Structure formats: structure tokens, C-alpha cells
Amino acid sequence: MKLIIAYIQPHALNDVKQELYKSEVYKISVTNALGCGQQKGYDEHYRGVDLEVNLLKKSRIEIAVNDNFVQPTVDAIIRGARSGEIGDGKIFIVPIEECIRIRTGENGSKAIG
């Protein structure tokens, strides 16, 4: 079992969701995040004041999958999020020690579904 965490551009979220659905991955969590990477933000002028904006809006996607769904999930995220420009995002894959479905008490790969 793995937890896949992806940080992507917010405008790419719908494309990523569509690619995940095509790959039969339906259970996802999405949160808004702020961060910066290689693009380092940008400068903005507001009412005559120079502002440095170095925390950019991102979407964080978390998907818990069984081992046989890791590669299809990663491939789907890449297909949906890749533009070829700096700032497309990152994917992290973390092992899950245990998963328990609260409703039924199932655990392990059965609980992930």
C-alpha cells in the first residue's frame, strides 16, 4: 500500500481528475496549498508598492492505493499535469504501514479498495 502525494498547478486539476478516472482511480483527496519551487515566485506592483510573491497557489492531491495501482496512478497524474514548463509539480510516494476502514473495521489492502 502506498500514499501518493502530488502537488500540481490548480488549473491542471480537472485534467488530472479525468486521467485518474480513465485509469480507474476514483478515491482522491484534494486540498489547496501554497508553495514555491524552482520558479521562485514573481514580483508584483500594487498601489505603488513592490511585492514579492514567493508562495504560489498549488493543489495537493493525496491518493492511497494498493501496490498494483501505483504506476497507473502516477502515469495518470503526469499525463494530466504535464505542460513542460517549470512549476508542473512533484509526486511523492510514501509507504503506508496500515489502513483501517472505520465503517467496517476492514484493514490492509481491503480497506483501501
C-alpha atoms as an extended CHARMM CRD file, in Angstrom:
* protein
*
       113  EXT
         1         1  MET       CA              0.0000000000        0.0000000000        0.0000000000  PROA      1               0.0000000000
         2         2  LYS       CA              1.2590000000        3.4490000000       -0.9090000000  PROA      2               0.0000000000
         3         3  LEU       CA              0.2080000000        7.0470000000       -0.3790000000  PROA      3               0.0000000000
         4         4  ILE       CA              0.7460000000        9.1460000000       -3.4820000000  PROA      4               0.0000000000
         5         5  ILE       CA              1.0340000000       12.8720000000       -2.8020000000  PROA      5               0.0000000000
         6         6  ALA       CA              1.1260000000       15.2100000000       -5.7890000000  PROA      6               0.0000000000
         7         7  TYR       CA              1.4980000000       18.9740000000       -5.9100000000  PROA      7               0.0000000000
         8         8  ILE       CA              0.1880000000       20.3480000000       -9.2010000000  PROA      8               0.0000000000
         9         9  GLN       CA             -0.9430000000       23.6090000000      -10.7760000000  PROA      9               0.0000000000
        10        10  PRO       CA             -4.5640000000       24.3570000000       -9.7740000000  PROA      10              0.0000000000
        11        11  HSD       CA             -5.6300000000       24.8270000000      -13.3970000000  PROA      11              0.0000000000
        12        12  ALA       CA             -4.4880000000       21.2550000000      -14.1690000000  PROA      12              0.0000000000
        13        13  LEU       CA             -6.7180000000       19.6650000000      -11.5290000000  PROA      13              0.0000000000
        14        14  ASN       CA             -9.6330000000       18.8400000000      -13.8530000000  PROA      14              0.0000000000
        15        15  ASP       CA             -7.3070000000       17.2600000000      -16.4260000000  PROA      15              0.0000000000
        16        16  VAL       CA             -5.6320000000       15.1740000000      -13.7160000000  PROA      16              0.0000000000
        17        17  LYS       CA             -9.0070000000       14.0250000000      -12.3500000000  PROA      17              0.0000000000
        18        18  GLN       CA            -10.1330000000       12.9690000000      -15.8330000000  PROA      18              0.0000000000
        19        19  GLU       CA             -6.9250000000       10.9940000000      -16.3820000000  PROA      19              0.0000000000
        20        20  LEU       CA             -7.3040000000        9.3330000000      -12.9690000000  PROA      20              0.0000000000
        21        21  TYR       CA            -10.8930000000        8.3370000000      -13.7990000000  PROA      21              0.0000000000
        22        22  LYS       CA             -9.6970000000        6.8290000000      -17.1110000000  PROA      22              0.0000000000
        23        23  SER       CA             -7.1920000000        4.7780000000      -15.0890000000  PROA      23              0.0000000000
        24        24  GLU       CA             -9.9820000000        3.6170000000      -12.7380000000  PROA      24              0.0000000000
        25        25  VAL       CA             -8.6890000000        5.6220000000       -9.7740000000  PROA      25              0.0000000000
        26        26  TYR       CA            -11.6890000000        7.3060000000       -8.1480000000  PROA      26              0.0000000000
        27        27  LYS       CA            -10.7990000000        7.8960000000       -4.4980000000  PROA      27              0.0000000000
        28        28  ILE       CA             -8.8020000000       11.1100000000       -4.0790000000  PROA      28              0.0000000000
        29        29  SER       CA             -8.4260000000       13.9440000000       -1.5980000000  PROA      29              0.0000000000
        30        30  VAL       CA             -7.6510000000       17.4420000000       -2.8250000000  PROA      30              0.0000000000
        31        31  THR       CA             -6.5830000000       20.4480000000       -0.7570000000  PROA      31              0.0000000000
        32        32  ASN       CA             -5.3350000000       23.8980000000       -1.6350000000  PROA      32              0.0000000000
        33        33  ALA       CA             -1.6990000000       24.5460000000       -0.8030000000  PROA      33              0.0000000000
        34        34  LEU       CA              0.8790000000       27.3200000000       -1.0810000000  PROA      34              0.0000000000
        35        35  GLY       CA              4.4690000000       26.7170000000       -2.0560000000  PROA      35              0.0000000000
        36        36  CYS       CA              7.3200000000       27.5220000000       -4.3410000000  PROA      36              0.0000000000
        37        37  GLY       CA              9.9640000000       25.5660000000       -6.1020000000  PROA      37              0.0000000000
        38        38  GLN       CA             12.3110000000       26.3210000000       -8.9340000000  PROA      38              0.0000000000
        39        39  GLN       CA             10.1520000000       29.1630000000      -10.3020000000  PROA      39              0.0000000000
        40        40  LYS       CA             10.7170000000       31.1140000000       -7.0300000000  PROA      40              0.0000000000
        41        41  GLY       CA              7.5750000000       33.2390000000       -7.3410000000  PROA      41              0.0000000000
        42        42  TYR       CA              7.1900000000       36.6260000000       -9.0190000000  PROA      42              0.0000000000
        43        43  ASP       CA              7.2120000000       40.3640000000       -8.3090000000  PROA      43              0.0000000000
        44        44  GLU       CA              4.0090000000       42.3690000000       -8.3010000000  PROA      44              0.0000000000
        45        45  HSD       CA              3.2830000000       46.0830000000       -8.0500000000  PROA      45              0.0000000000
        46        46  TYR       CA              0.1940000000       47.0330000000       -6.0360000000  PROA      46              0.0000000000
        47        47  ARG       CA             -0.7020000000       50.6860000000       -5.4430000000  PROA      47              0.0000000000
        48        48  GLY       CA              2.8680000000       51.7690000000       -5.9790000000  PROA      48              0.0000000000
        49        49  VAL       CA              4.3410000000       49.1600000000       -3.6370000000  PROA      49              0.0000000000
        50        50  ASP       CA              6.6220000000       46.3870000000       -4.8520000000  PROA      50              0.0000000000
        51        51  LEU       CA              5.5580000000       43.0000000000       -3.5050000000  PROA      51              0.0000000000
        52        52  GLU       CA              7.4630000000       39.7520000000       -3.7870000000  PROA      52              0.0000000000
        53        53  VAL       CA              5.0620000000       36.8270000000       -4.1250000000  PROA      53              0.0000000000
        54        54  ASN       CA              7.0600000000       33.6670000000       -3.4710000000  PROA      54              0.0000000000
        55        55  LEU       CA              4.3030000000       31.3490000000       -2.2390000000  PROA      55              0.0000000000
        56        56  LEU       CA              2.2600000000       30.2820000000       -5.2440000000  PROA      56              0.0000000000
        57        57  LYS       CA             -1.0960000000       28.5060000000       -5.2900000000  PROA      57              0.0000000000
        58        58  LYS       CA             -0.9080000000       24.7370000000       -5.7670000000  PROA      58              0.0000000000
        59        59  SER       CA             -3.3200000000       21.8260000000       -5.4740000000  PROA      59              0.0000000000
        60        60  ARG       CA             -2.2950000000       18.9150000000       -3.2750000000  PROA      60              0.0000000000
        61        61  ILE       CA             -3.6990000000       15.5360000000       -4.2390000000  PROA      61              0.0000000000
        62        62  GLU       CA             -3.4920000000       12.5410000000       -1.9010000000  PROA      62              0.0000000000
        63        63  ILE       CA             -4.3680000000        9.0690000000       -3.1380000000  PROA      63              0.0000000000
        64        64  ALA       CA             -3.9890000000        5.8420000000       -1.1520000000  PROA      64              0.0000000000
        65        65  VAL       CA             -3.5930000000        2.8650000000       -3.4980000000  PROA      65              0.0000000000
        66        66  ASN       CA             -2.6800000000       -0.7790000000       -3.4350000000  PROA      66              0.0000000000
        67        67  ASP       CA              0.7050000000       -1.6270000000       -4.9320000000  PROA      67              0.0000000000
        68        68  ASN       CA             -0.6730000000       -2.6620000000       -8.3340000000  PROA      68              0.0000000000
        69        69  PHE       CA             -2.2630000000        0.7930000000       -8.8140000000  PROA      69              0.0000000000
        70        70  VAL       CA              0.8550000000        2.8640000000       -8.0430000000  PROA      70              0.0000000000
        71        71  GLN       CA              2.2460000000        3.1160000000      -11.5760000000  PROA      71              0.0000000000
        72        72  PRO       CA             -1.1220000000        3.6950000000      -13.3360000000  PROA      72              0.0000000000
        73        73  THR       CA             -1.8990000000        6.4350000000      -10.8070000000  PROA      73              0.0000000000
        74        74  VAL       CA              1.4690000000        8.1510000000      -11.2530000000  PROA      74              0.0000000000
        75        75  ASP       CA              1.1740000000        7.9260000000      -15.0530000000  PROA      75              0.0000000000
        76        76  ALA       CA             -2.3130000000        9.4470000000      -14.9570000000  PROA      76              0.0000000000
        77        77  ILE       CA             -1.1620000000       12.3740000000      -12.8040000000  PROA      77              0.0000000000
        78        78  ILE       CA              1.7420000000       13.0450000000      -15.1600000000  PROA      78              0.0000000000
        79        79  ARG       CA             -0.4960000000       12.9090000000      -18.2600000000  PROA      79              0.0000000000
        80        80  GLY       CA             -2.9230000000       15.3810000000      -16.7300000000  PROA      80              0.0000000000
        81        81  ALA       CA             -0.4590000000       17.8090000000      -15.1480000000  PROA      81              0.0000000000
        82        82  ARG       CA              2.4810000000       17.9650000000      -17.5600000000  PROA      82              0.0000000000
        83        83  SER       CA              2.8440000000       21.1630000000      -19.5940000000  PROA      83              0.0000000000
        84        84  GLY       CA              6.6070000000       21.0050000000      -19.9790000000  PROA      84              0.0000000000
        85        85  GLU       CA              7.0880000000       24.2680000000      -18.0810000000  PROA      85              0.0000000000
        86        86  ILE       CA              8.7310000000       24.9220000000      -14.7210000000  PROA      86              0.0000000000
        87        87  GLY       CA              6.1410000000       24.5350000000      -11.9580000000  PROA      87              0.0000000000
        88        88  ASP       CA              4.2560000000       21.4960000000      -13.2670000000  PROA      88              0.0000000000
        89        89  GLY       CA              4.6260000000       19.9250000000       -9.8230000000  PROA      89              0.0000000000
        90        90  LYS       CA              6.0190000000       16.9750000000       -7.9070000000  PROA      90              0.0000000000
        91        91  ILE       CA              4.8500000000       13.4960000000       -6.9500000000  PROA      91              0.0000000000
        92        92  PHE       CA              5.8660000000       11.7570000000       -3.7240000000  PROA      92              0.0000000000
        93        93  ILE       CA              5.2280000000        8.0750000000       -2.9960000000  PROA      93              0.0000000000
        94        94  VAL       CA              5.1650000000        7.0630000000        0.6630000000  PROA      94              0.0000000000
        95        95  PRO       CA              4.6310000000        3.5660000000        2.0950000000  PROA      95              0.0000000000
        96        96  ILE       CA              1.5160000000        3.0660000000        4.2210000000  PROA      96              0.0000000000
        97        97  GLU       CA              2.0260000000        0.9340000000        7.2810000000  PROA      97              0.0000000000
        98        98  GLU       CA             -1.6570000000        0.2530000000        7.9180000000  PROA      98              0.0000000000
        99        99  CYS       CA             -5.0820000000        1.3100000000        6.6660000000  PROA      99              0.0000000000
       100       100  ILE       CA             -8.3510000000        0.7590000000        8.5260000000  PROA      100             0.0000000000
       101       101  ARG       CA            -11.8430000000        1.4210000000        7.1680000000  PROA      101             0.0000000000
       102       102  ILE       CA            -13.7620000000        2.9080000000       10.0840000000  PROA      102             0.0000000000
       103       103  ARG       CA            -17.2210000000        1.8060000000        8.9110000000  PROA      103             0.0000000000
       104       104  THR       CA            -16.4690000000       -1.9340000000        8.6310000000  PROA      104             0.0000000000
       105       105  GLY       CA            -13.2560000000       -2.3970000000       10.5740000000  PROA      105             0.0000000000
       106       106  GLU       CA            -11.5270000000       -3.8810000000        7.4970000000  PROA      106             0.0000000000
       107       107  ASN       CA             -7.8140000000       -3.2970000000        7.3460000000  PROA      107             0.0000000000
       108       108  GLY       CA             -4.9380000000       -3.5260000000        4.8840000000  PROA      108             0.0000000000
       109       109  SER       CA             -5.4880000000       -3.5830000000        1.1330000000  PROA      109             0.0000000000
       110       110  LYS       CA             -9.1940000000       -4.4140000000        1.5440000000  PROA      110             0.0000000000
       111       111  ALA       CA             -9.7240000000       -1.1080000000        3.3630000000  PROA      111             0.0000000000
       112       112  ILE       CA             -8.1410000000        0.9300000000        0.5720000000  PROA      112             0.0000000000
       113       113  GLY       CA            -10.4150000000       -0.6410000000       -2.0170000000  PROA      113             0.0000000000
